Amino acid sequence: MLDGDLQQKSKHLITLAGEMKGSVEVQCNRCGESFDVALPALLRLTISDQIAEDKDDLDIIEFLDGEIDLSFILQSEINTLKSEYHYCDQCDEDEEAFEMEF
């Protein structure tokens, strides 16, 4: 769930400031067990209807057709969270070396 607002920054830029609420299921990168993690609290993005000139700013999302798709933005943020490394509570506390052959 997203709780926030959109504000026009300039003719071609809009800022999205909000808070994502809820949790998402991820897998432990050590044992493979699934568990829930809380979504990140704050979300601050710039939305543009032009190709971004500042390639260093990774918080710019381009919607060149003039329509802002909030569900796409939320799914993208969730996928980013899922792609990070996660350790369940048991593996996070276990300091023993871990090696597994496949």
Buried (B, 14 or more C-beta within 10 A) or exposed (E): EBEBEBEEEEEEBBBBEBEBEEEBEBEBEBEEEEBEBEBEEEBEBBBBBEEBEEEEEEEBBEBEEEEBEEEEBBEEBBEEBEEEEBBBEEBEEEEEEEEEEE
